Amino acid sequence: MLFQLLAALMPAARAVLRRITEVGGTASYDDVQQHFAHHPTRPIPISLIGGT
């Protein structure tokens, strides 16, 4: 069921979830924003990463 949920998410959301799991679920909101703001292959503007 988790795979189906992830497959249904937008690519940017999948990338964010992958990053959070890569760091063992300890990524803060600011860490995720900074990681993707200048990411070489999948940049995500800070304005698109909202919420907590």
PDB file of N, H, CA, C and O in Angstrom:
ATOM      1  N   MET A   1       0.815  -1.181   0.000  1.00  0.00           N
ATOM      2  CA  MET A   1       0.000   0.000   0.000  1.00  0.00           C
ATOM      3  C   MET A   1       0.871   1.261   0.000  1.00  0.00           C
ATOM      4  O   MET A   1       0.519   2.245  -0.650  1.00  0.00           O
ATOM      5  N   LEU A   2       1.997   1.249   0.715  1.00  0.00           N
ATOM      6  H   LEU A   2       2.283   0.450   1.243  1.00  0.00           H
ATOM      7  CA  LEU A   2       2.890   2.395   0.727  1.00  0.00           C
ATOM      8  C   LEU A   2       3.428   2.681  -0.671  1.00  0.00           C
ATOM      9  O   LEU A   2       3.519   3.842  -1.070  1.00  0.00           O
ATOM     10  N   PHE A   3       3.784   1.642  -1.416  1.00  0.00           N
ATOM     11  H   PHE A   3       3.710   0.699  -1.091  1.00  0.00           H
ATOM     12  CA  PHE A   3       4.291   1.835  -2.778  1.00  0.00           C
ATOM     13  C   PHE A   3       3.244   2.516  -3.651  1.00  0.00           C
ATOM     14  O   PHE A   3       3.579   3.399  -4.440  1.00  0.00           O
ATOM     15  N   GLN A   4       1.990   2.121  -3.522  1.00  0.00           N
ATOM     16  H   GLN A   4       1.718   1.403  -2.881  1.00  0.00           H
ATOM     17  CA  GLN A   4       0.924   2.735  -4.317  1.00  0.00           C
ATOM     18  C   GLN A   4       0.746   4.202  -3.952  1.00  0.00           C
ATOM     19  O   GLN A   4       0.502   5.042  -4.818  1.00  0.00           O
ATOM     20  N   LEU A   5       0.867   4.497  -2.686  1.00  0.00           N
ATOM     21  H   LEU A   5       1.064   3.814  -1.982  1.00  0.00           H
ATOM     22  CA  LEU A   5       0.761   5.881  -2.243  1.00  0.00           C
ATOM     23  C   LEU A   5       1.897   6.721  -2.823  1.00  0.00           C
ATOM     24  O   LEU A   5       1.662   7.811  -3.344  1.00  0.00           O
ATOM     25  N   LEU A   6       3.129   6.215  -2.733  1.00  0.00           N
ATOM     26  H   LEU A   6       3.320   5.329  -2.310  1.00  0.00           H
ATOM     27  CA  LEU A   6       4.280   6.947  -3.264  1.00  0.00           C
ATOM     28  C   LEU A   6       4.196   7.105  -4.772  1.00  0.00           C
ATOM     29  O   LEU A   6       4.568   8.152  -5.303  1.00  0.00           O
ATOM     30  N   ALA A   7       3.715   6.088  -5.470  1.00  0.00           N
ATOM     31  H   ALA A   7       3.413   5.238  -5.039  1.00  0.00           H
ATOM     32  CA  ALA A   7       3.597   6.169  -6.926  1.00  0.00           C
ATOM     33  C   ALA A   7       2.591   7.229  -7.348  1.00  0.00           C
ATOM     34  O   ALA A   7       2.700   7.796  -8.436  1.00  0.00           O
ATOM     35  N   ALA A   8       1.620   7.496  -6.497  1.00  0.00           N
ATOM     36  H   ALA A   8       1.531   7.036  -5.614  1.00  0.00           H
ATOM     37  CA  ALA A   8       0.594   8.476  -6.825  1.00  0.00           C
ATOM     38  C   ALA A   8       1.033   9.915  -6.541  1.00  0.00           C
ATOM     39  O   ALA A   8       0.406  10.858  -7.025  1.00  0.00           O
ATOM     40  N   LEU A   9       2.084  10.087  -5.776  1.00  0.00           N
ATOM     41  H   LEU A   9       2.593   9.321  -5.383  1.00  0.00           H
ATOM     42  CA  LEU A   9       2.549  11.428  -5.435  1.00  0.00           C
ATOM     43  C   LEU A   9       3.247  12.092  -6.614  1.00  0.00           C
ATOM     44  O   LEU A   9       3.746  11.424  -7.519  1.00  0.00           O
ATOM     45  N   MET A  10       3.270  13.399  -6.585  1.00  0.00           N
ATOM     46  H   MET A  10       2.864  13.942  -5.850  1.00  0.00           H
ATOM     47  CA  MET A  10       4.003  14.157  -7.597  1.00  0.00           C
ATOM     48  C   MET A  10       5.495  13.858  -7.455  1.00  0.00           C
ATOM     49  O   MET A  10       5.950  13.550  -6.354  1.00  0.00           O
ATOM     50  N   PRO A  11       6.270  13.941  -8.546  1.00  0.00           N
ATOM     51  CA  PRO A  11       7.707  13.632  -8.470  1.00  0.00           C
ATOM     52  C   PRO A  11       8.453  14.429  -7.400  1.00  0.00           C
ATOM     53  O   PRO A  11       9.323  13.879  -6.725  1.00  0.00           O
ATOM     54  N   ALA A  12       8.138  15.684  -7.238  1.00  0.00           N
ATOM     55  H   ALA A  12       7.431  16.131  -7.787  1.00  0.00           H
ATOM     56  CA  ALA A  12       8.829  16.487  -6.224  1.00  0.00           C
ATOM     57  C   ALA A  12       8.520  15.968  -4.822  1.00  0.00           C
ATOM     58  O   ALA A  12       9.401  15.933  -3.962  1.00  0.00           O
ATOM     59  N   ALA A  13       7.279  15.569  -4.594  1.00  0.00           N
ATOM     60  H   ALA A  13       6.564  15.597  -5.292  1.00  0.00           H
ATOM     61  CA  ALA A  13       6.912  15.035  -3.280  1.00  0.00           C
ATOM     62  C   ALA A  13       7.628  13.720  -3.023  1.00  0.00           C
ATOM     63  O   ALA A  13       8.050  13.455  -1.898  1.00  0.00           O
ATOM     64  N   ARG A  14       7.771  12.895  -4.049  1.00  0.00           N
ATOM     65  H   ARG A  14       7.428  13.110  -4.963  1.00  0.00           H
ATOM     66  CA  ARG A  14       8.520  11.641  -3.898  1.00  0.00           C
ATOM     67  C   ARG A  14       9.960  11.930  -3.530  1.00  0.00           C
ATOM     68  O   ARG A  14      10.532  11.257  -2.672  1.00  0.00           O
ATOM     69  N   ALA A  15      10.551  12.926  -4.174  1.00  0.00           N
ATOM     70  H   ALA A  15      10.087  13.472  -4.872  1.00  0.00           H
ATOM     71  CA  ALA A  15      11.941  13.275  -3.890  1.00  0.00           C
ATOM     72  C   ALA A  15      12.102  13.740  -2.445  1.00  0.00           C
ATOM     73  O   ALA A  15      13.080  13.389  -1.784  1.00  0.00           O
ATOM     74  N   VAL A  16      11.153  14.522  -1.958  1.00  0.00           N
ATOM     75  H   VAL A  16      10.359  14.807  -2.495  1.00  0.00           H
ATOM     76  CA  VAL A  16      11.216  14.998  -0.580  1.00  0.00           C
ATOM     77  C   VAL A  16      11.088  13.829   0.389  1.00  0.00           C
ATOM     78  O   VAL A  16      11.844  13.741   1.356  1.00  0.00           O
ATOM     79  N   LEU A  17      10.137  12.929   0.138  1.00  0.00           N
ATOM     80  H   LEU A  17       9.523  13.000  -0.648  1.00  0.00           H
ATOM     81  CA  LEU A  17       9.989  11.760   1.010  1.00  0.00           C
ATOM     82  C   LEU A  17      11.236  10.889   0.991  1.00  0.00           C
ATOM     83  O   LEU A  17      11.651  10.371   2.028  1.00  0.00           O
ATOM     84  N   ARG A  18      11.835  10.728  -0.184  1.00  0.00           N
ATOM     85  H   ARG A  18      11.497  11.149  -1.026  1.00  0.00           H
ATOM     86  CA  ARG A  18      13.065   9.932  -0.274  1.00  0.00           C
ATOM     87  C   ARG A  18      14.169  10.568   0.554  1.00  0.00           C
ATOM     88  O   ARG A  18      14.891   9.867   1.264  1.00  0.00           O
ATOM     89  N   ARG A  19      14.311  11.890   0.474  1.00  0.00           N
ATOM     90  H   ARG A  19      13.725  12.460  -0.102  1.00  0.00           H
ATOM     91  CA  ARG A  19      15.351  12.591   1.242  1.00  0.00           C
ATOM     92  C   ARG A  19      15.137  12.397   2.748  1.00  0.00           C
ATOM     93  O   ARG A  19      16.087  12.157   3.493  1.00  0.00           O
ATOM     94  N   ILE A  20      13.886  12.504   3.181  1.00  0.00           N
ATOM     95  H   ILE A  20      13.114  12.699   2.576  1.00  0.00           H
ATOM     96  CA  ILE A  20      13.585  12.333   4.604  1.00  0.00           C
ATOM     97  C   ILE A  20      13.959  10.931   5.055  1.00  0.00           C
ATOM     98  O   ILE A  20      14.517  10.762   6.140  1.00  0.00           O
ATOM     99  N   THR A  21      13.663   9.925   4.247  1.00  0.00           N
ATOM    100  H   THR A  21      13.210  10.062   3.366  1.00  0.00           H
ATOM    101  CA  THR A  21      14.009   8.562   4.640  1.00  0.00           C
ATOM    102  C   THR A  21      15.507   8.313   4.554  1.00  0.00           C
ATOM    103  O   THR A  21      16.037   7.507   5.320  1.00  0.00           O
ATOM    104  N   GLU A  22      16.206   8.986   3.639  1.00  0.00           N
ATOM    105  H   GLU A  22      15.775   9.640   3.017  1.00  0.00           H
ATOM    106  CA  GLU A  22      17.661   8.819   3.526  1.00  0.00           C
ATOM    107  C   GLU A  22      18.375   9.253   4.795  1.00  0.00           C
ATOM    108  O   GLU A  22      19.405   8.684   5.155  1.00  0.00           O
ATOM    109  N   VAL A  23      17.839  10.249   5.471  1.00  0.00           N
ATOM    110  H   VAL A  23      17.002  10.711   5.179  1.00  0.00           H
ATOM    111  CA  VAL A  23      18.477  10.729   6.696  1.00  0.00           C
ATOM    112  C   VAL A  23      17.822  10.129   7.935  1.00  0.00           C
ATOM    113  O   VAL A  23      17.963  10.662   9.035  1.00  0.00           O
ATOM    114  N   GLY A  24      17.121   9.041   7.759  1.00  0.00           N
ATOM    115  H   GLY A  24      17.007   8.608   6.864  1.00  0.00           H
ATOM    116  CA  GLY A  24      16.547   8.317   8.882  1.00  0.00           C
ATOM    117  C   GLY A  24      15.346   8.980   9.518  1.00  0.00           C
ATOM    118  O   GLY A  24      15.055   8.747  10.691  1.00  0.00           O
ATOM    119  N   GLY A  25      14.643   9.806   8.758  1.00  0.00           N
ATOM    120  H   GLY A  25      14.879   9.996   7.805  1.00  0.00           H
ATOM    121  CA  GLY A  25      13.450  10.460   9.288  1.00  0.00           C
ATOM    122  C   GLY A  25      13.742  11.623  10.212  1.00  0.00           C
ATOM    123  O   GLY A  25      12.850  12.093  10.918  1.00  0.00           O
ATOM    124  N   THR A  26      14.985  12.098  10.218  1.00  0.00           N
ATOM    125  H   THR A  26      15.709  11.716   9.644  1.00  0.00           H
ATOM    126  CA  THR A  26      15.355  13.171  11.141  1.00  0.00           C
ATOM    127  C   THR A  26      15.549  14.518  10.449  1.00  0.00           C
ATOM    128  O   THR A  26      16.051  15.456  11.067  1.00  0.00           O
ATOM    129  N   ALA A  27      15.163  14.629   9.189  1.00  0.00           N
ATOM    130  H   ALA A  27      14.755  13.867   8.687  1.00  0.00           H
ATOM    131  CA  ALA A  27      15.346  15.884   8.458  1.00  0.00           C
ATOM    132  C   ALA A  27      14.366  16.935   8.970  1.00  0.00           C
ATOM    133  O   ALA A  27      13.177  16.666   9.142  1.00  0.00           O
ATOM    134  N   SER A  28      14.881  18.119   9.206  1.00  0.00           N
ATOM    135  H   SER A  28      15.846  18.338   9.066  1.00  0.00           H
ATOM    136  CA  SER A  28      13.996  19.215   9.611  1.00  0.00           C
ATOM    137  C   SER A  28      13.440  19.879   8.352  1.00  0.00           C
ATOM    138  O   SER A  28      13.927  19.651   7.245  1.00  0.00           O
ATOM    139  N   TYR A  29      12.433  20.687   8.540  1.00  0.00           N
ATOM    140  H   TYR A  29      12.038  20.873   9.439  1.00  0.00           H
ATOM    141  CA  TYR A  29      11.826  21.438   7.443  1.00  0.00           C
ATOM    142  C   TYR A  29      12.884  22.279   6.731  1.00  0.00           C
ATOM    143  O   TYR A  29      12.939  22.299   5.502  1.00  0.00           O
ATOM    144  N   ASP A  30      13.719  22.967   7.499  1.00  0.00           N
ATOM    145  H   ASP A  30      13.674  22.951   8.497  1.00  0.00           H
ATOM    146  CA  ASP A  30      14.769  23.811   6.918  1.00  0.00           C
ATOM    147  C   ASP A  30      15.798  22.983   6.160  1.00  0.00           C
ATOM    148  O   ASP A  30      16.269  23.398   5.101  1.00  0.00           O
ATOM    149  N   ASP A  31      16.152  21.814   6.692  1.00  0.00           N
ATOM    150  H   ASP A  31      15.769  21.477   7.552  1.00  0.00           H
ATOM    151  CA  ASP A  31      17.106  20.939   6.004  1.00  0.00           C
ATOM    152  C   ASP A  31      16.587  20.522   4.629  1.00  0.00           C
ATOM    153  O   ASP A  31      17.327  20.540   3.646  1.00  0.00           O
ATOM    154  N   VAL A  32      15.323  20.152   4.571  1.00  0.00           N
ATOM    155  H   VAL A  32      14.722  20.138   5.370  1.00  0.00           H
ATOM    156  CA  VAL A  32      14.731  19.712   3.304  1.00  0.00           C
ATOM    157  C   VAL A  32      14.686  20.873   2.321  1.00  0.00           C
ATOM    158  O   VAL A  32      15.022  20.706   1.148  1.00  0.00           O
ATOM    159  N   GLN A  33      14.276  22.039   2.786  1.00  0.00           N
ATOM    160  H   GLN A  33      14.002  22.174   3.739  1.00  0.00           H
ATOM    161  CA  GLN A  33      14.246  23.206   1.906  1.00  0.00           C
ATOM    162  C   GLN A  33      15.623  23.490   1.326  1.00  0.00           C
ATOM    163  O   GLN A  33      15.757  23.685   0.118  1.00  0.00           O
ATOM    164  N   GLN A  34      16.626  23.514   2.157  1.00  0.00           N
ATOM    165  H   GLN A  34      16.517  23.356   3.138  1.00  0.00           H
ATOM    166  CA  GLN A  34      17.970  23.838   1.694  1.00  0.00           C
ATOM    167  C   GLN A  34      18.535  22.756   0.776  1.00  0.00           C
ATOM    168  O   GLN A  34      19.249  23.069  -0.176  1.00  0.00           O
ATOM    169  N   HIS A  35      18.226  21.499   1.048  1.00  0.00           N
ATOM    170  H   HIS A  35      17.646  21.245   1.821  1.00  0.00           H
ATOM    171  CA  HIS A  35      18.726  20.411   0.208  1.00  0.00           C
ATOM    172  C   HIS A  35      18.217  20.555  -1.223  1.00  0.00           C
ATOM    173  O   HIS A  35      18.975  20.351  -2.171  1.00  0.00           O
ATOM    174  N   PHE A  36      16.950  20.901  -1.387  1.00  0.00           N
ATOM    175  H   PHE A  36      16.334  21.067  -0.617  1.00  0.00           H
ATOM    176  CA  PHE A  36      16.369  20.954  -2.720  1.00  0.00           C
ATOM    177  C   PHE A  36      16.447  22.319  -3.391  1.00  0.00           C
ATOM    178  O   PHE A  36      16.253  22.416  -4.603  1.00  0.00           O
ATOM    179  N   ALA A  37      16.722  23.362  -2.641  1.00  0.00           N
ATOM    180  H   ALA A  37      16.879  23.283  -1.657  1.00  0.00           H
ATOM    181  CA  ALA A  37      16.783  24.697  -3.238  1.00  0.00           C
ATOM    182  C   ALA A  37      17.866  24.782  -4.307  1.00  0.00           C
ATOM    183  O   ALA A  37      17.697  25.471  -5.313  1.00  0.00           O
ATOM    184  N   HIS A  38      18.976  24.084  -4.093  1.00  0.00           N
ATOM    185  H   HIS A  38      19.113  23.524  -3.276  1.00  0.00           H
ATOM    186  CA  HIS A  38      20.088  24.153  -5.041  1.00  0.00           C
ATOM    187  C   HIS A  38      20.513  22.756  -5.501  1.00  0.00           C
ATOM    188  O   HIS A  38      21.672  22.541  -5.856  1.00  0.00           O
ATOM    189  N   HIS A  39      19.573  21.813  -5.494  1.00  0.00           N
ATOM    190  H   HIS A  39      18.632  21.988  -5.206  1.00  0.00           H
ATOM    191  CA  HIS A  39      19.874  20.430  -5.876  1.00  0.00           C
ATOM    192  C   HIS A  39      20.251  20.385  -7.361  1.00  0.00           C
ATOM    193  O   HIS A  39      19.565  20.995  -8.182  1.00  0.00           O
ATOM    194  N   PRO A  40      21.333  19.672  -7.723  1.00  0.00           N
ATOM    195  CA  PRO A  40      21.804  19.682  -9.116  1.00  0.00           C
ATOM    196  C   PRO A  40      20.877  18.984 -10.115  1.00  0.00           C
ATOM    197  O   PRO A  40      20.821  19.386 -11.277  1.00  0.00           O
ATOM    198  N   THR A  41      20.155  17.956  -9.689  1.00  0.00           N
ATOM    199  H   THR A  41      20.200  17.630  -8.745  1.00  0.00           H
ATOM    200  CA  THR A  41      19.313  17.235 -10.651  1.00  0.00           C
ATOM    201  C   THR A  41      17.824  17.414 -10.417  1.00  0.00           C
ATOM    202  O   THR A  41      17.035  17.207 -11.339  1.00  0.00           O
ATOM    203  N   ARG A  42      17.415  17.791  -9.217  1.00  0.00           N
ATOM    204  H   ARG A  42      18.055  17.960  -8.468  1.00  0.00           H
ATOM    205  CA  ARG A  42      15.990  17.979  -8.943  1.00  0.00           C
ATOM    206  C   ARG A  42      15.785  19.197  -8.052  1.00  0.00           C
ATOM    207  O   ARG A  42      15.430  19.064  -6.880  1.00  0.00           O
ATOM    208  N   PRO A  43      16.011  20.398  -8.617  1.00  0.00           N
ATOM    209  CA  PRO A  43      15.779  21.583  -7.788  1.00  0.00           C
ATOM    210  C   PRO A  43      14.282  21.795  -7.560  1.00  0.00           C
ATOM    211  O   PRO A  43      13.479  21.636  -8.480  1.00  0.00           O
ATOM    212  N   ILE A  44      13.920  22.147  -6.356  1.00  0.00           N
ATOM    213  H   ILE A  44      14.572  22.276  -5.608  1.00  0.00           H
ATOM    214  CA  ILE A  44      12.538  22.458  -6.015  1.00  0.00           C
ATOM    215  C   ILE A  44      12.572  23.829  -5.347  1.00  0.00           C
ATOM    216  O   ILE A  44      13.212  23.999  -4.309  1.00  0.00           O
ATOM    217  N   PRO A  45      11.887  24.808  -5.940  1.00  0.00           N
ATOM    218  CA  PRO A  45      11.893  26.148  -5.326  1.00  0.00           C
ATOM    219  C   PRO A  45      11.375  26.095  -3.888  1.00  0.00           C
ATOM    220  O   PRO A  45      10.449  25.346  -3.577  1.00  0.00           O
ATOM    221  N   ILE A  46      11.973  26.884  -3.038  1.00  0.00           N
ATOM    222  H   ILE A  46      12.725  27.493  -3.290  1.00  0.00           H
ATOM    223  CA  ILE A  46      11.575  26.928  -1.626  1.00  0.00           C
ATOM    224  C   ILE A  46      10.090  27.234  -1.506  1.00  0.00           C
ATOM    225  O   ILE A  46       9.428  26.740  -0.594  1.00  0.00           O
ATOM    226  N   SER A  47       9.566  28.039  -2.411  1.00  0.00           N
ATOM    227  H   SER A  47      10.104  28.440  -3.152  1.00  0.00           H
ATOM    228  CA  SER A  47       8.141  28.411  -2.327  1.00  0.00           C
ATOM    229  C   SER A  47       7.218  27.217  -2.523  1.00  0.00           C
ATOM    230  O   SER A  47       6.066  27.261  -2.090  1.00  0.00           O
ATOM    231  N   LEU A  48       7.690  26.152  -3.163  1.00  0.00           N
ATOM    232  H   LEU A  48       8.626  26.116  -3.515  1.00  0.00           H
ATOM    233  CA  LEU A  48       6.863  24.964  -3.364  1.00  0.00           C
ATOM    234  C   LEU A  48       6.909  24.009  -2.191  1.00  0.00           C
ATOM    235  O   LEU A  48       6.037  23.148  -2.073  1.00  0.00           O
ATOM    236  N   ILE A  49       7.898  24.132  -1.318  1.00  0.00           N
ATOM    237  H   ILE A  49       8.606  24.832  -1.414  1.00  0.00           H
ATOM    238  CA  ILE A  49       7.990  23.259  -0.156  1.00  0.00           C
ATOM    239  C   ILE A  49       7.357  24.008   1.009  1.00  0.00           C
ATOM    240  O   ILE A  49       8.026  24.772   1.705  1.00  0.00           O
ATOM    241  N   GLY A  50       6.103  23.789   1.208  1.00  0.00           N
ATOM    242  H   GLY A  50       5.560  23.168   0.642  1.00  0.00           H
ATOM    243  CA  GLY A  50       5.395  24.458   2.285  1.00  0.00           C
ATOM    244  C   GLY A  50       4.973  23.472   3.345  1.00  0.00           C
ATOM    245  O   GLY A  50       5.095  22.261   3.160  1.00  0.00           O
ATOM    246  N   GLY A  51       4.487  23.971   4.430  1.00  0.00           N
ATOM    247  H   GLY A  51       4.388  24.955   4.580  1.00  0.00           H
ATOM    248  CA  GLY A  51       4.001  23.096   5.496  1.00  0.00           C
ATOM    249  C   GLY A  51       5.087  22.707   6.464  1.00  0.00           C
ATOM    250  O   GLY A  51       6.089  23.405   6.613  1.00  0.00           O
ATOM    251  N   THR A  52       4.878  21.588   7.118  1.00  0.00           N
ATOM    252  H   THR A  52       4.063  21.020   6.997  1.00  0.00           H
ATOM    253  CA  THR A  52       5.837  21.129   8.108  1.00  0.00           C
ATOM    254  C   THR A  52       6.324  19.756   7.760  1.00  0.00           C
ATOM    255  O   THR A  52       7.146  19.191   8.481  1.00  0.00           O
TER     256      THR A  52
END
